[in-house]
Amino acid sequence: MRAGRLWVYPGDGYGAVDIGKRHEILLPAGAPDPSTITQIISAGDATGDGKPDFFLTVATRCGR
């Protein structure tokens, strides 16, 4: 996959996923590189626009 893309793989309810049903998450301008994401939480529709929203935590480097 090309760098800078983020995908979600829906579960099948039995602990497996079908990679054919994956969906690309469209990231807004200025979003962190997906390789730096350490946690993703699905929050339902937090903004009221009718689309699911996600909250992310991102790894930071302290320069040491």
LOLUM-117214 format. One line per 8 residues: number of its first residue (from 1); for each residue x, y, z of N, C-alpha, C. Coordinates in Angstrom, 2 decimals. Last residue first. Example, Ala and Ser with C-alpha at 12.3 -4.5 7.8 and 13.67 -1.06 7.14 Angstrom:
REM residues 2
2 = 12.85 -2.25 7.08 13.67 -1.06 7.14 12.90 0.03 7.87; 13.19 -5.69 7.80 12.30 -4.50 7.80 13.20 -3.30 7.80
//
This chain:
REM residues 64
64 = 15.82 12.67 21.37 16.98 12.15 22.08 17.58 10.97 21.35; 13.44 13.72 20.40 14.69 14.18 19.85 15.94 13.72 20.58; 11.00 12.73 21.10 11.54 13.78 21.95 12.92 14.25 21.49; 8.21 12.17 19.09 9.62 11.91 19.33 10.19 13.06 20.11; 5.01 10.69 19.55 5.86 11.86 19.38 7.29 11.45 19.67; 2.22 9.02 18.17 3.54 8.93 18.82 4.29 10.23 18.56; -1.12 9.96 18.73 0.00 9.92 17.82 1.30 9.87 18.61; -4.45 8.89 18.87 -3.28 9.33 19.59 -2.09 9.06 18.67
56 = -7.64 9.90 17.54 -6.34 9.26 17.41 -5.37 9.76 18.46; -11.04 9.20 16.96 -10.07 9.98 17.71 -8.76 9.20 17.71; -13.42 9.30 14.34 -12.39 8.59 15.06 -11.51 9.59 15.80; -16.89 9.08 13.32 -15.68 9.84 13.64 -14.73 8.98 14.45; -19.25 8.40 10.70 -18.52 8.00 11.91 -17.24 8.81 12.08; -21.59 10.95 9.66 -20.49 10.03 9.34 -19.77 9.64 10.63; -23.40 12.91 10.29 -23.92 11.65 9.76 -22.86 10.64 9.39; -22.41 15.07 11.61 -22.50 15.17 10.14 -23.01 13.88 9.49
48 = -21.90 15.21 14.34 -23.27 15.40 13.87 -23.42 15.51 12.36; -19.51 14.60 15.50 -19.66 15.94 14.94 -21.06 16.23 14.40; -19.53 11.95 16.32 -19.27 12.99 17.33 -19.55 14.40 16.81; -20.80 9.18 15.68 -20.88 10.45 14.98 -20.75 11.59 15.99; -18.42 6.92 17.05 -19.73 7.13 16.44 -19.70 8.45 15.67; -15.78 6.75 17.72 -16.66 7.49 18.63 -18.07 7.64 18.08; -13.07 4.60 17.86 -14.26 4.97 17.11 -15.27 5.57 18.07; -9.73 5.30 18.29 -10.97 5.03 19.00 -12.13 5.50 18.12
40 = -6.45 4.21 17.92 -7.62 4.74 17.24 -8.84 4.33 18.04; -3.00 4.77 18.55 -4.29 4.31 19.04 -5.40 4.98 18.25; -0.78 5.65 17.20 -0.59 4.57 18.16 -1.90 4.02 18.69; 0.40 6.88 14.14 -0.78 6.65 14.98 -0.54 5.46 15.89; 2.41 7.13 12.33 2.68 7.65 13.68 1.51 7.42 14.63; 1.49 6.28 9.90 2.51 5.44 10.55 2.83 5.92 11.96; -0.22 8.33 8.98 -0.79 7.15 9.62 0.24 6.26 10.33; 0.80 11.60 9.77 1.08 10.43 8.95 0.53 9.20 9.67
32 = -1.91 13.77 10.82 -0.61 13.13 11.01 -0.44 11.94 10.06; -3.47 16.19 8.59 -3.55 15.04 9.50 -2.16 14.43 9.67; -3.48 18.18 6.72 -2.76 18.43 7.95 -2.82 17.29 8.96; -6.69 17.45 5.48 -5.42 18.13 5.26 -4.77 18.41 6.61; -8.10 14.35 6.75 -8.15 15.76 6.39 -6.76 16.32 6.15; -8.31 11.12 5.24 -7.73 11.99 6.26 -7.80 13.45 5.82; -10.49 8.59 4.81 -10.02 9.82 4.17 -9.58 10.78 5.27; -9.84 5.28 5.03 -10.22 6.42 5.85 -9.63 7.66 5.19
24 = -11.03 2.77 2.90 -9.99 3.75 3.17 -10.57 4.88 4.00; -12.11 -0.39 3.92 -12.50 0.95 3.54 -11.35 1.89 3.85; -12.44 -3.88 3.01 -11.76 -2.77 3.67 -12.25 -1.43 3.11; -13.40 -6.23 2.04 -14.39 -5.25 2.50 -13.75 -4.06 3.19; -11.32 -7.90 1.53 -12.05 -7.39 0.38 -13.08 -6.34 0.75; -10.51 -8.89 3.94 -9.76 -7.76 3.39 -10.43 -7.17 2.16; -12.42 -9.61 6.51 -12.42 -9.88 5.08 -11.74 -8.69 4.42; -11.34 -10.92 9.69 -11.71 -9.82 8.81 -11.68 -10.30 7.37
16 = -12.38 -12.55 12.77 -11.62 -12.48 11.52 -12.08 -11.25 10.73; -14.05 -12.85 14.93 -12.63 -12.62 15.18 -11.77 -12.55 13.94; -16.66 -12.97 14.22 -16.06 -14.21 14.71 -14.55 -14.07 14.93; -17.46 -10.65 13.09 -18.19 -11.09 14.26 -17.64 -12.36 14.88; -15.85 -9.74 11.12 -16.97 -10.57 10.69 -17.80 -11.07 11.87; -14.72 -6.27 11.07 -14.72 -7.65 11.55 -15.94 -8.41 11.07; -13.42 -4.11 8.55 -14.53 -4.52 9.42 -14.41 -5.99 9.81; -10.63 -2.35 8.51 -11.04 -3.68 8.08 -12.16 -4.15 9.01
8 = -9.58 0.74 7.28 -10.28 0.03 8.34 -10.78 -1.29 7.73; -6.51 2.45 6.45 -7.63 1.56 6.10 -8.28 1.01 7.35; -4.72 5.18 5.25 -5.21 4.49 6.43 -6.46 3.71 6.04; -1.69 6.31 3.71 -3.09 5.87 3.60 -3.46 5.06 4.84; 0.99 6.87 3.74 0.07 7.96 3.99 -1.40 7.60 3.87; 2.24 4.79 1.09 2.39 5.46 2.38 1.37 6.58 2.51; 0.35 2.28 -0.58 1.09 3.53 -0.60 1.13 4.15 0.79; 0.83 -1.18 0.00 0.00 0.00 0.00 0.87 1.24 0.00
//
